[in-house]
Amino acid sequence: MTNNIVADINHILDVIAIINQATSEEKIRKCIPDLLEYLGMCSLASHVCLFELSNGFTKTYEWSQEDADSVPIFAMTANAFGDDIERTKRWG
């Protein structure tokens, strides 16, 4: 993380480009922690979690600042069907 937001966002875009061009799942998985850290730092978040939706939510990856106390949860998905929204509301 630098003090230059443009450089930091460019780093995030570079990591996304690497993920997009990855030829194996292993290469993708190696990039995700770095991506989550930069997303958290640039958005001033204390936690960033990546959930997999498969028969419920499973926390697959997580980044958090060392001094973080609590985790506010915001669910975002490009595939938000009505039943997913209702299930999210039930789970709190």
N, C-alpha and C positions, 0 to 999 in steps of 0.2 A: 504494500500500500504506500502510495506516495502522497505528497501534498497537492498534486495536480489531478483534479477530477477527470480532465480529458484523458490523461495518460491512464488513469485507473479504468475508465470505461473502455478505452481501447484495449487494455489488457483483458477485460471481460469478453470483449468481442473476439479477440484472438483465441481465447480458450474455447469459446463457442465454435469458432471456425475449425479448430483442431478436433473437437468432438464431432462436428458435422462431417469431417473427412476421415474419421477414424475407421480403420478396417477391422477392428475387433472390439468386443465388449470390454476386454481388459484395458485397452487404451482409453476408452471412454471413462471407465471407473477410476483410472488414475488422474483424470482431469477434474473430476467432480469436486473433490475437497478444495482445490484451489479456486474453482469457480464460486463455490458457496462462501468461502472466506471473503473474496472480493465483493460479492453481492452484499454480504453483511456489512462490510466496512464502508462501502460506498453509500449504502442506504441508512447508515447509522443504526443498524439493527443489532440487538444483542444475541439473537439466534437466527439461524437459517436452517430450515429442515426441508428435505426432499422426501416426499411420500410416494409410495407405489400403491396404486389402487388395484387390488386384486382380492376379491372377497373381503373387503374391508381395507382400511388404511394401514400400511406398514411403513414405519419410519425407516427409510433406507440409508439416508445420509444426514449428518447434522454437523453444523459448525456453531460454536458459541464463543463469545468473549469470555476470558477467564473470570471476570468479576460479575458475570451476569447472574441475576437472582431468579427471574421468572421467565416463562416462555409464553408470550401471547401468540395465539394461533390464528393465522389467516389462511384459508384454503383457497387456492387458485388452480384452475385446471382449464385446459382448452376443450375438455370433454365433459362439461358439467351438465349431465342429464338430470331430469327432475328427481329421480330416485336417489342420485348421488347427493343432491342438495338436501333432500329430506333426511337422508342418513347422516349427513354432516350436522344438521340441526339437532338430531336426536343425540348424537355423541357429544354435543356441546362445543 
